[in-house]
Amino acid sequence: MAGNTFIFLDHTPFHNAIDKPATVDMAGGMVSNAVDASPVLHAGLTALLLIVIALIVSRRYRRDSTFPTEKTFSLANLIELAVGGLLSFMKQTMGEHAGKFIPLIGTTAIFILISNLLGVIPGFDPPTSNLNTTLACAIVIFIATHYVGIRTHGASYIKHFMGPVWWLAPFMIIIELIGHFARVLSLSMRLFGNMFGDHMVLAIFMGLVPLVVPVIFFGLGIFVSCVQALVFTLLSILYISGALEEAH
């Protein structure tokens, strides 16, 4: 989303970082050379925030502490609670394999959640409101799914695409391939569409009624951000779990 779309986002440093002036082409018309750096810079900010959180939390474990700190609430305890909850959720679907995939699923889930919530802060764009960001996340899950399938089953992984009976295999392979590639669009477009729409609604009401009313949409934005991160995570778990199962 371009930074000059909404008034209250015009003056943030991220939106004009790589903007270039328009030039005249050979036909005499004006051509915009502007590069919207907002998604890349905000994704970088999210990644940096994750790294800082990881460094802070890791200090606790470098001290070999296996018990909660003296504080009733801390960042380390919050992250531990979130990861523990996600791991328990994954075990219900993936069983004993859940521990192997918590780095991938957990990192993706937290990155998407923070990216979504970033858009609730005035002056910031959620990286996930850009299709390039959501498509990148979806491709990572797509590649990981089939890597796991091939790594687990070897050449017999092809049976996942051949259907229940051999004489349907030529048709089922085509249908299954289309379905698997459609997962990339499903993951990326769902997340992109919801976050783009949510950010647009919030920005419109911030411009029209800057007081009181936007609070409702801030709450709605937080809810949508959490739900979309959960949906992406749940589908990722299901796709990888399917690749781990034996073909029937």
PEGIQUI-V484774 format. One record per backbone hydrogen bond with DSSP energy under -0.5 kcal/mol. NH is the residue of the N-H (numbers start at 1). CO is the residue of the C=O. Records with the same first field share a line. If there is no record, write none. Layout:
NH: CO, CO
//
This chain:
5: 2
6: 3
9: 6
10: 7
12: 9
15: 12
16: 12
17: 14
23: 31
25: 23, 29
28: 25
31: 23
35: 18
36: 34
37: 35
41: 37
42: 38
43: 39
44: 40
45: 41
46: 42
47: 43
48: 44
49: 45
50: 46
51: 47
52: 48
53: 49
54: 50
55: 51
56: 52
57: 53
58: 54
59: 55
60: 56, 57
61: 57
62: 58
63: 59
64: 61
65: 60
66: 64
78: 74
79: 75
80: 76
81: 77
82: 78
83: 79
84: 80
85: 81
86: 82
87: 83
88: 84
89: 85
90: 86
91: 87
92: 88
93: 89, 90
94: 90
95: 91
97: 94
98: 95
100: 97
101: 97, 98
102: 98
105: 101
106: 102
107: 103
108: 104
109: 105
110: 106
111: 107
112: 108
113: 109
114: 110
115: 111
116: 112
117: 113
118: 114
119: 115, 116
120: 117
121: 117, 118
122: 120
124: 121
129: 126
130: 127
133: 130
134: 130
135: 131
136: 132
137: 133
138: 134
139: 135
140: 136
141: 137
142: 138
143: 139
144: 140
145: 141
146: 142
147: 143
148: 144
149: 145
150: 146
151: 147
152: 148
153: 149
154: 150
156: 153
157: 154
158: 155
159: 156
160: 157
161: 158
162: 159
168: 165
169: 166
171: 168
172: 168
173: 169
174: 170
175: 171
176: 172
177: 173
178: 174
179: 175
180: 176
181: 177
182: 178
183: 179, 180
184: 180, 181
185: 181
186: 182
187: 183
188: 184
189: 185
190: 186
191: 187
192: 188
193: 189
194: 190
195: 191
196: 192
197: 193
198: 194
199: 195
200: 196
201: 197
202: 198
203: 199
204: 200
205: 201
206: 202
207: 203
208: 204
209: 205
213: 211
214: 209
215: 212
216: 212, 213
217: 213
218: 214
219: 215
220: 216
221: 217
222: 218
223: 219
224: 220
225: 221
226: 222
227: 223
228: 224
229: 225
230: 226
231: 227
232: 228
233: 229
234: 230
235: 231
236: 232
237: 233
238: 234
239: 235
240: 236
241: 237
242: 238
243: 239
244: 240
245: 241
//
